[in-house]
Amino acid sequence: MLVFRQLRRFDRYWLAPLAIVLGIAAGLLVGRESILISTGARLYDYANRLLHHEEAISAETVQVAKDANASPYLPCSPDDITLLRRITFQARFIKDAGRMVDGAFLCSATVGKLPAPISMPVPDLVLPSGDHIYNSLPLMVPAGDRADVAVSGNADMVIGPDIFLDYPQSPIHYAVGIIGPSPDEPSSEILRAGVAHFGTLPKGILKTNKTVRDHGSLYRSSCSSQYPDCAVAYMSLDEVWQQNQALLSGFVVSGGIAGLSCAVGLLIVGRKRRSHTNQLRRAILMDSLSVVYQPIVEMRSRRIVGAEALARWTDEEGDSIRPETIIELAEAEGFVSEITRFVLTRAITEIQSIFDIDPEFRLNINLAPSDLADPRLLLLLDECIDGQRVRPSNIAFELPERATSNRETAIGAIRRLRDRGHATFIDDFGTGYSNLAYLTELHVDGIKINRSFIATIGTEAVTASIVPQILGVAKALSLKVVVQGIEREDQAIYFSGEDRSILGQGWFFGLPVPARGLIYLCMEKSE
Ligand SMILES: Nc1nc2c(ncn2[C@@H]2O[C@@H]3COP(=O)(O)O[C@H]4[C@@H](O)[C@H](n5cnc6c(=O)[nH]c(N)nc65)O[C@@H]4COP(=O)(O)O[C@H]3[C@H]2O)c(=O)[nH]1
């Protein structure tokens, strides 16, 4: 016991720092993840904008090539050059359109007709369409400049070198360009703009539609479905953290505060719980708990044949505490048997007059799992049951389903209670451990069907309900059935058939009331 107490004290000392550290770690983790996700979304957005622009360039190149190749004039004739000039003048991204025949450059809108054809080098990229692309070719006009040149049919198009000037390379870096038929080979691409060739970017980046983390950077690609164009936007993680320092700190601080709040909350709950436990012990010692009784009726005749005793407690602050909480506290602290003793002795005293009027009346007492292994229960029964005004058959016990998980203990305890003439019921049947087959081993007298199953009666879900099956098997095994949680007339009617053995309990028949209320109800019905 001492060891446990010391452990608890240790818990209290370490809880706050531990919760803060965990909160900070969680904040850091969540913060980093959120920043990575939002950066991925930013990269995708930028890659899409770049791609959109690149697609506009490709679309214009295709259109200019189409218009130039549709020229009715002799290539490089004055009319043809006039046409090329008109086309170039109207284009947004194409700086010059000319004629290239059999691998030789003959004329263009800006240089006019050359005195002699110039042989062109091998193209940097040949697209599946047969079009050629030259990357960063030296221009004649203006001399010294370089630009990408596309060749389609007899037309060549010089793409303006400054077309991506409006797209800064910082804070997000990028590569945008044309991809050849084998994108994994470095030679099979034309970099339109950007600081890195696709070949130097993570392998497979163009084929994935996810954010990729590789060598300390985040990458996101976007490729066109119409043209052989792709864009990749990327950022180094150092830059990501640097840019989001304030946000990350916010997450860390919030995590720390959340951890601290949890620790404070847990300490308050723990203190309240400890104080509650002490209050509950005092209440038992001072007999200041109370017991209420909920009638149990025979469904067919609606006659009250018994009642369930339920513990009630109002704490020293005047708050009424849920019975489940009372039992949970007492079980955790190992004094639930004192509650059983209190309820049993108080109930027998309070409703003795009912046993006088109705010797068959049955009072149901709830047992906790630990009561089953507690020999004091039998001693207490010897004390309380005189065999004259109160007979063993007047007292039945409800065992929670979880109490039956320890098979040996449950079977032994049920047998001892039966041998003394007490009926036993599995409470809230259907919610936990026991199944109908297991009931035959336990030798209980009956089951109380959990109210959650009854809620479906009177609704369409009743067909899916397992209540009819439970009733059928219970009948086959000669088990008594108490249906819990009957709140409406239609639910009561559903169970009011021929079977006399079905009992019911619920707000429709009566709320849990103090002893005086139950005595009044029983008197009223017996008159
Ligand atoms: N929605 C709805 N509820 C209905 C209806 N009819 C009755 N109830 C509630 O259902 C619970 C039935 O008790 P339980 O299943 O034994 O469940 C009990 C029992 O497991 C435990 N408990 C109460 N008193 C004791 C006790 O003295 N000893 C032990 N070990 N457990 C107790 O606390 C649980 C809750 O007790 P209560 O809050 O009194 O809640 C009671 C009762 O008020 C209805 O028509 N609709």
The ligand as an SDF file (V2000), in Angstrom:
LIG
                    3D

 46 52  0  0  0  0  0  0  0  0999 V2000
  -32.8970    5.6140  -19.5930 N   0  0  0  0  0  0  0  0  0  0  0  0
  -33.5950    4.9070  -18.6960 C   0  0  0  0  0  0  0  0  0  0  0  0
  -33.0140    4.5200  -17.5430 N   0  0  0  0  0  0  0  0  0  0  0  0
  -33.7300    3.7820  -16.6760 C   0  0  0  0  0  0  0  0  0  0  0  0
  -35.0520    3.4220  -16.9290 C   0  0  0  0  0  0  0  0  0  0  0  0
  -35.4860    2.6940  -15.8810 N   0  0  0  0  0  0  0  0  0  0  0  0
  -34.4690    2.6150  -15.0270 C   0  0  0  0  0  0  0  0  0  0  0  0
  -33.3950    3.2710  -15.4840 N   0  0  0  0  0  0  0  0  0  0  0  0
  -32.0760    3.3740  -14.8540 C   0  0  0  0  0  0  0  0  0  0  0  0
  -31.3600    2.2050  -15.1870 O   0  0  0  0  0  0  0  0  0  0  0  0
  -30.4920    1.8470  -14.1270 C   0  0  0  0  0  0  0  0  0  0  0  0
  -30.7870    0.4390  -13.7570 C   0  0  0  0  0  0  0  0  0  0  0  0
  -29.8760   -0.0050  -12.8780 O   0  0  0  0  0  0  0  0  0  0  0  0
  -28.6790   -0.9420  -13.2490 P   0  0  0  0  0  0  0  0  0  0  0  0
  -28.7850   -1.4710  -14.6500 O   0  0  0  0  0  0  0  0  0  0  0  0
  -28.5530   -1.9560  -12.1640 O   0  0  0  0  0  0  0  0  0  0  0  0
  -27.4310    0.0450  -13.2370 O   0  0  0  0  0  0  0  0  0  0  0  0
  -27.0380    0.6090  -12.0360 C   0  0  0  0  0  0  0  0  0  0  0  0
  -26.0330   -0.2400  -11.2840 C   0  0  0  0  0  0  0  0  0  0  0  0
  -25.1410   -0.8810  -12.1930 O   0  0  0  0  0  0  0  0  0  0  0  0
  -25.2210    0.8140  -10.5370 C   0  0  0  0  0  0  0  0  0  0  0  0
  -25.7250    0.8560   -9.1580 N   0  0  0  0  0  0  0  0  0  0  0  0
  -26.7070    1.6160   -8.6460 C   0  0  0  0  0  0  0  0  0  0  0  0
  -26.8510    1.3490   -7.3160 N   0  0  0  0  0  0  0  0  0  0  0  0
  -25.9400    0.3820   -7.0070 C   0  0  0  0  0  0  0  0  0  0  0  0
  -25.5880   -0.3360   -5.7990 C   0  0  0  0  0  0  0  0  0  0  0  0
  -26.1790   -0.1580   -4.7450 O   0  0  0  0  0  0  0  0  0  0  0  0
  -24.5810   -1.2440   -5.8890 N   0  0  0  0  0  0  0  0  0  0  0  0
  -23.9250   -1.5120   -7.0400 C   0  0  0  0  0  0  0  0  0  0  0  0
  -22.9560   -2.4240   -7.0340 N   0  0  0  0  0  0  0  0  0  0  0  0
  -24.2300   -0.8680   -8.1990 N   0  0  0  0  0  0  0  0  0  0  0  0
  -25.2360    0.0740   -8.1760 C   0  0  0  0  0  0  0  0  0  0  0  0
  -25.4360    2.0580  -11.1380 O   0  0  0  0  0  0  0  0  0  0  0  0
  -26.2120    1.8500  -12.3270 C   0  0  0  0  0  0  0  0  0  0  0  0
  -27.0360    3.0600  -12.6330 C   0  0  0  0  0  0  0  0  0  0  0  0
  -28.0080    3.2510  -11.7110 O   0  0  0  0  0  0  0  0  0  0  0  0
  -29.0710    4.3960  -11.8950 P   0  0  0  0  0  0  0  0  0  0  0  0
  -28.4210    5.6390  -12.3610 O   0  0  0  0  0  0  0  0  0  0  0  0
  -29.8990    4.4220  -10.6840 O   0  0  0  0  0  0  0  0  0  0  0  0
  -29.8780    3.9020  -13.1310 O   0  0  0  0  0  0  0  0  0  0  0  0
  -30.8020    2.8270  -13.0100 C   0  0  0  0  0  0  0  0  0  0  0  0
  -32.1970    3.3270  -13.3550 C   0  0  0  0  0  0  0  0  0  0  0  0
  -32.4650    4.6010  -12.8440 O   0  0  0  0  0  0  0  0  0  0  0  0
  -35.6610    3.8420  -18.1500 C   0  0  0  0  0  0  0  0  0  0  0  0
  -36.8180    3.5640  -18.4570 O   0  0  0  0  0  0  0  0  0  0  0  0
  -34.8780    4.5730  -19.0100 N   0  0  0  0  0  0  0  0  0  0  0  0
  1  2  1  0
  2  3  2  0
  2 46  1  0
  3  4  1  0
  4  5  2  0
  4  8  1  0
  5  6  1  0
  5 44  1  0
  6  7  2  0
  7  8  1  0
  8  9  1  0
  9 10  1  0
  9 42  1  0
 10 11  1  0
 11 12  1  0
 11 41  1  0
 12 13  1  0
 13 14  1  0
 14 15  2  0
 14 16  1  0
 14 17  1  0
 17 18  1  0
 18 19  1  0
 18 34  1  0
 19 20  1  0
 19 21  1  0
 21 22  1  0
 21 33  1  0
 22 23  1  0
 22 32  1  0
 23 24  2  0
 24 25  1  0
 25 26  1  0
 25 32  2  0
 26 27  2  0
 26 28  1  0
 28 29  1  0
 29 30  1  0
 29 31  2  0
 31 32  1  0
 33 34  1  0
 34 35  1  0
 35 36  1  0
 36 37  1  0
 37 38  2  0
 37 39  1  0
 37 40  1  0
 40 41  1  0
 41 42  1  0
 42 43  1  0
 44 45  2  0
 44 46  1  0
M  END
$$$$
